[in-house]
Amino acid sequence: MSELDWLERWRQGRIGFHRETPHSALIRHWQTLARRADAPVLVPLCGKSPDLRWLAERGHPVTGVELSPLAVEQFVAERDAPVTRWQSGEFTCLEQGGVELWCGDFFHVDLQPPVRFEAFYDRAALIALPAPTRQRYALHLAQLLEPGSAGLLVTLTHDDPERGPPFNVDAAEVQRLFAPNFEITRLEQDDAADGLEESVWHLVRRGPRDTD
């Protein structure tokens, strides 16, 4: 899916991937995300997910990155709470209730000075990207994380190669994309709706010696 396709989906309200409640896998496994309770969490391609607030309510500073301005504005409009706005390079940034939203291209996130995140959560980012972009995503995500950082990754599999998003991402692809930089454990594997099978993965960012 191209950037224009993504923006058009939000403009037309074709956001069937959006959930109104926090993902049950996040609720079950969130304590595996970080080494400390107030660790900052990165949520790529976050949309207006309620997972962002759920994490913030448990003490995590949360940074979501989202391309669509409509998604960002709809997120903050859901709460009658103050919003702080600023510009950081090409990103329009908003903060509300412990959640920062950076509106822009995830692949352009390059923190200066290089402050990395200690945890990440990906429910619908990887599976929203076409195959040629997924390798780039996995590498860029690794660059934004401290060694030892942990994350939760949710993937879906189905038997239609033309279907997507969500795109089919199987166990072999998870290993190929992430094993060079992460230790990988599958926590769950279950049937989901519409002929989909959902897997939940726990990833730990390797240090320099681990990747030699």
N, C-alpha and C positions, 0 to 999 in steps of 0.2 A: 504494500500500500504506500502510495506517495504521500508527501506532506500535504499536497492539495486535496487528495482524497480524504485524508484524516480531518482536515479543517472543514471540508464539505459535509462529512458525516455529522459533525457537531452542529453545523449550521442548520442541517435538516432534521436534527434530533434523532438520527439513526445510531443510537448508542445502546444497543441491546446487551453489550458487554458490561454496562454499568450495573452495580449492585447497590441497593438501598441500605444494606446492613453490612457490617464488617464480615470478612470472609471467615468461615468457621476454622479453617486451617491456621489462620493467623492467631485466632483466639487460643487454639490448642498449643501452638508452638512458639508464640512470641517470646517466651523467656529464653529460647535458644538463640535469639538474635544478637545479643550483646554481652560483653564481659562486665558491664556495669549498667545500673538501672537508668542512668541519665545519658547513655550513649546516643550521639546524634545518628539518625537514621535517614538514609537516602531512599526515595521512592521514585524511580524513573517512570516516565510516561504515565503519570498518576491519574489523569482525568480529574474527576471531582469525587474520588473515592472516599467513603466514610472511614476507610482504614487509616487515613491520615489523622483524623481526629482521635480515633481509638488509640493509636500509638501515643499521640501527644498527651492524652488523658492519663497515660501510665508513666509519664515523666520523661519521655523521649523528645528532644528537639527534633522536629521532622522537617525535612526539605523535600518537597515534591517538585518534579520537573515536568512541565506539560506544554505542548506546542500550541494548543488551542486557547486563545484568550477567552472564548465563550465558556469553556470548562472552568477556567480559573475564576471568572466573575460569578458563575453559578455557584461555585463552592463557597465563596465568601458571602454570597447573598443568602445562603441557607441559615446563617446565624445573625442575630441582631447584636453584633459585637464590633468594637473598633477594628479598623483595618489600617495598617501602615503600608505605604507604597514608596518604592524607590526604584532607581534604575541602576543596574550593574552591567556595564558594557552593553551588549545587545539584549540583555534580559530585563524584562519588566518584572519586578519582584513585589510580592504582597506578603504580609504577615498578619495572621489572625489566630489568637488562642494557642500559641506555641507551634503553629504550622506556618512554614515559609513555602510559598509557591513561586517558582521561577518560571516565567512564561517565555518559552523559546525552545531552541533545538537542543535536545539532550546531548548530542555529539559535540556541541560547542561549549559545554560545561568544562571549564578549565580554571580551577580555583587558584587565585594568586593573592597572597602567597599560597604555596601548595598545602592547604589544610585538607586532609582526607577524612572521609566518613568512617565510622566504626561499625556500621551495620547497614544492611540494605534489605528492601522488601520489594519483590517483583511478582505481582499477581497476574498482570495482563500486558506487560511490556514486551518481553521476548516473543510471545506468541502473536503479537500484533505486527511483527516485522517480517518482511519477506526473507527468504533464505539468504540472498547475498548480503543482507544487512545484519544478520544475526551474529556473524563472526566479528564484525566491527563493534557491535554492541557489547559482546562479551569482553573484548579487549579494553574498551573504553571504561566499562564498569570496573574492571580490575584496577585500572589506573587511579580511580577515585577512592579506593578503599585502602585503609591501613592494613599491613600484614597482621593476621590473626583476626581480622574482622569477619563476622558471620552474616549470613543472609538466608532468607527464605525465598525460594523460587517455585512458582506454580506453572506447570506445563500441561498441555492438552494433547492427546493423540486421537486421530481418526483415520479412516481408510480412504479418504478422498484427497488425492494430491492437488486437485484444483480448488479445494475449499480453503477459505480463509479471507480475512482473519475471523476467528483465531486459526492460525496455521498449525499444522501438525508438527510437533517437536517431540521426537521419541527419545528413549534413554540413550541410544547410541549418539544422537546429536548433542545431548546435554554433556556427555563425556567428551566428545570431540571439541565442543566450544569452551568448556570450563576447566577440564582436567589440567591443562598447562598452568593454570594460576590458582586453582581452588581444590581443596579436598571436598569430595562430593558424597553425600549420603541421601538415599531416598527414604523419606519418612513415611510416606503414604502413597498408595495407588488404589484408586477407586473409580467406579463408573460414575459418570456425570450425565447430565441431560443431553438429548439429541445425539445419541450415539458416540459421545465423547468419553474418553478415559482421562481422569485427572491424576497427576502425580505432584507430590510436594517434596521438594528437595531442600536439604540443609547444606549450604556451601560455606567453607571457611577459606579465607584468602591466605594463600601460601606466602611465606617470607622468602627473601632472596636465596637462602640456602636450600629451601625446599624445591625451588624450581631449577636448580642446576642439573 
